[in-house]
Amino acid sequence: MKNLIKNQIAVPLLVAAITLAIVLSTLTLTGCENPAANPDNPSGGDEQTANVYMTIPDPNLPANRFQYIRGYGGTDTTWYSPTTQDDIELMYNPDKLGYNILRIRIPPNNVDPAQSIAELVATYQPDYYENVKIVNKYGGYVMATPWTPPKDWKSNNSINGQDYIESNSITPVYQIGYMLSEYYPQYAQYLRDFARNMYDNGAPIYAISIQNEPNFAATYEGCRWEPEQMRDFFIQQGHFTDGVRGWGGGKEIPTVMTMNGESSDTPYINNAALQNPASKAAIDLLGRHYYGKRTESLWNNYPDLLQKGSANDINKGRMEVWMTEHSINSGGMEPVYSDSSWNYMWLFLNDIDMAIRLNNENAFIWFTSKRFYSMIGDGQYGTTEGAILPRGWALSHYARFTIGMTRIQINLDTGKTNVTRDGTRIPHTGMGGSILNNSELTITNVAVRVTAFISENGREISLVMWAPTNTGGLGGYDPGVIEVALPLGFTANSVTAVRSNGALPDQAFQPYDVQLNQNRTKAYITLGKGEIVSVKLSK
């Protein structure tokens, strides 16, 4: 959100929609099966010589299981080109791009949230309720975020996070807007009323946050909260949505989930609330953004703070951590804005990889859904409004293949010689400097990524793999044929696979043939430089 992202490549919406309909009509995650899994060829083929050999160890062992994947999506702030029902249908229909989380902004212009929404619907966003209904129809999740409380309850009496006062001889002077503690009860009621209003209008939400970026003093809508203030808010107001029904995962939930203040950078601003039993009990979900210390991870560095609920929960009793906002842009430093180009898409995938593989977070939400730097274009900087952009296809790989699954370990088989197609050795993985699944937390990382996931019933394993280049289309690695040895006891009876490639007319999903060995316990996948390939193997 700090920097606007611009791009120059647009995909005509009509062409994209037709292409997508044709591809997905034959690619429904049960079709496009591998010939080795076809009844006419049930036993598969011979083992092949590969460039890279990987194994999936026993996914039932705790050491080989990581986080549950709640989902992926984007933010609709209502500040830019309005997101239409057609846009939401394109992004959230599971037979199209397949996203499942929508983040919406709570308008702050009135202490009565129903009045604020009514004004927004009348003047700017007529589909505010309808967009939520579409996401809910497809079994998704909607979270609502206030960028600021109404100005009446703030120290600067403004919706801005800080207001310019004057300039002295050194620097400008601003008045920062804090949430006043005496209005905590009114604010809790305000958020509760918003959630109830959404339910009453047939558009119930899954979760509600108390603040967007409480540790950033924005010159636009914003509000500062110190860590102790957020802790005290939850201690005093408790689980303030009790009694307000919500919706998520295709069903009604008895109470809308609560979320802490979504940190601008380090998620550790929430440690104070998590270390207090009373405040922790009132928080259901944790939100954080990647503007700054995105390499910090609550899962990795403070796992004990996430323990909550039964150890038998699908997420092992851990509170979920959602990455609820980030944007990456060239900021106009290029001769033209390039962020919608295929080569700039890899920066976006590195962001997803950081959240899912390295930080073990449960959800990834981009800022924003519809923008010239996002998943679908808004008509600016060479994009076509409503057309799918490369980042839209990239996120769809994760959405279509990993939602509702658990990330599991995948290892390089060091007992065999592993090389890229040009013969470059791959001596190790998971370490800094490796050319495969390394631990480098940079948006320009060109290592090949291969990530594995398993369904709750253990009958499906998904792989998402990609071989990035730099923003100029150079660098990176060509892994060639990758052998993936499936866990002991897992026999793949069917395979679905798709690829995206910048050389394709619109980077859409294309059916992709994956070979299996005769026992159907190994998969052979060819991944070229500059490609994304996703695979689902089913028992």
GIHU-V817617 format. One record per run of one state. SS is the DSSP state (a for helix, b for strand, c for the rest). FROM is the first residue (numbers start at 1). LEN is the number of residues. Records with the same first field share a line. If there is no record, write none. Layout:
SS: FROM-LEN ; FROM-LEN
This chain:
c: 1-12 ; 26-9 ; 38-1 ; 42-3 ; 46-6 ; 56-6 ; 69-2 ; 77-8 ; 93-8 ; 107-6 ; 124-4 ; 138-3 ; 147-4 ; 155-5 ; 161-1 ; 168-4 ; 177-1 ; 180-1 ; 201-6 ; 210-2 ; 213-8 ; 222-2 ; 225-2 ; 238-8 ; 249-2 ; 254-3 ; 260-2 ; 264-3 ; 276-1 ; 282-3 ; 290-8 ; 302-1 ; 308-10 ; 319-1 ; 326-19 ; 359-4 ; 367-3 ; 371-5 ; 377-11 ; 389-1 ; 403-3 ; 409-2 ; 413-6 ; 420-5 ; 426-10 ; 437-11 ; 455-5 ; 467-13 ; 486-8 ; 502-8 ; 512-3 ; 518-4 ; 528-3 ; 539-1
a: 13-13 ; 35-3 ; 39-3 ; 62-3 ; 85-8 ; 113-11 ; 128-10 ; 151-3 ; 181-20 ; 227-11 ; 267-9 ; 277-5 ; 298-4 ; 303-4 ; 345-14 ; 390-13
b: 45-1 ; 52-4 ; 65-4 ; 71-6 ; 101-6 ; 141-6 ; 154-1 ; 160-1 ; 162-6 ; 172-5 ; 178-2 ; 207-3 ; 212-1 ; 221-1 ; 224-1 ; 246-3 ; 251-3 ; 257-3 ; 262-2 ; 285-5 ; 307-1 ; 318-1 ; 320-6 ; 363-4 ; 370-1 ; 376-1 ; 388-1 ; 406-3 ; 411-2 ; 419-1 ; 425-1 ; 436-1 ; 448-7 ; 460-7 ; 480-6 ; 494-8 ; 510-2 ; 515-3 ; 522-6 ; 531-8
